[in-house]
Amino acid sequence: MIDAGTQVKDFDSTLIKRGREAVTFPDMVEFAATLETRPLVKLLEELPDLARLSEAKFSVASKVLRQRFRAESPIDQKQLKAFGHEIAARVFDASVADRIRSIFD
């Protein structure tokens, strides 16, 4: 029998797995590089999982995401912020939702 934790991890994206497994500085650099190149649509889908990473890993992710979102046009920034807040509103864990909102504020 497979436990629920194993099942969830099996369905995580490569990005989330890379984030969870990052321990060394080179691992963190690779995680950040993946965040920089991943399509924004995919990143939006993965925000709840990114927000569940450790404080240090989420800090890296949020810095990269903020840079990417700020590089967008003002109209796109507004849309991304709205999407981010919609995603946060669907998350049951208040601390995870707050982390998601913090990326856009």
C-alpha positions in Angstrom: 0.0 0.0 0.0 1.3 3.5 -0.9 0.8 6.2 1.7 -0.8 9.6 0.7 2.4 11.5 1.1 4.2 9.3 -1.4 1.3 9.7 -3.9 1.3 13.5 -3.7 5.1 13.6 -4.2 4.7 11.4 -7.3 2.5 13.9 -8.9 4.6 16.9 -8.2 6.1 18.7 -11.1 9.9 18.6 -11.8 10.1 22.2 -10.4 8.5 21.3 -7.1 10.6 18.1 -6.8 13.7 20.2 -7.6 12.7 22.7 -5.0 12.0 20.1 -2.3 15.3 18.3 -3.0 17.5 21.4 -3.2 20.0 21.2 -0.4 23.3 22.6 -1.7 24.0 26.0 -3.2 24.3 24.5 -6.8 20.9 22.8 -6.2 19.4 26.2 -5.2 20.9 27.9 -8.3 19.4 25.2 -10.5 16.0 25.7 -8.8 16.2 29.4 -9.4 17.2 28.9 -13.0 14.3 26.7 -13.5 12.0 29.4 -12.1 13.5 31.9 -14.5 12.8 29.9 -17.6 9.5 28.2 -16.7 6.4 29.6 -18.5 4.5 32.0 -16.3 1.3 30.0 -16.8 2.9 26.9 -15.3 4.3 29.0 -12.4 0.9 30.3 -11.6 -0.5 26.8 -11.5 2.3 25.8 -9.2 2.1 28.7 -6.8 0.4 26.8 -4.0 3.1 24.1 -4.1 5.8 26.7 -4.2 4.3 28.4 -1.2 4.5 25.2 0.7 8.3 24.9 0.4 10.6 25.8 3.3 11.1 29.4 4.1 14.5 29.6 2.4 13.3 27.9 -0.8 10.2 30.0 -0.9 12.3 33.1 -0.4 14.4 32.2 -3.5 11.3 31.4 -5.5 9.5 34.6 -4.5 12.5 36.8 -5.4 12.7 35.2 -8.9 8.9 35.4 -9.4 8.8 39.1 -8.4 11.5 39.9 -10.8 9.7 38.1 -13.6 6.3 39.7 -12.8 7.9 43.2 -12.6 9.4 42.7 -16.0 5.9 42.3 -17.5 3.9 45.3 -18.9 1.8 47.2 -16.3 -1.4 45.6 -17.8 0.1 42.1 -17.5 1.2 42.9 -14.0 -2.3 43.7 -13.0 -3.7 40.5 -14.6 -1.0 38.4 -12.9 -1.7 40.0 -9.6 -5.4 39.3 -10.0 -4.7 35.7 -10.9 -2.3 35.3 -8.0 -5.0 36.6 -5.6 -7.6 34.3 -7.1 -5.2 31.3 -6.6 -4.6 32.4 -3.0 -8.3 32.6 -2.4 -8.7 29.0 -3.3 -6.0 27.8 -0.9 -7.4 26.5 2.4 -4.2 27.1 4.4 -4.1 30.8 5.3 -0.3 30.9 5.6 0.1 29.5 2.1 -2.4 32.0 0.8 -0.5 34.8 2.5 2.7 33.7 0.9 1.1 33.6 -2.5 -0.3 37.1 -2.0 3.1 38.4 -0.8 4.6 37.7 -4.2 2.3 40.2 -5.9 2.2 42.9 -3.2 
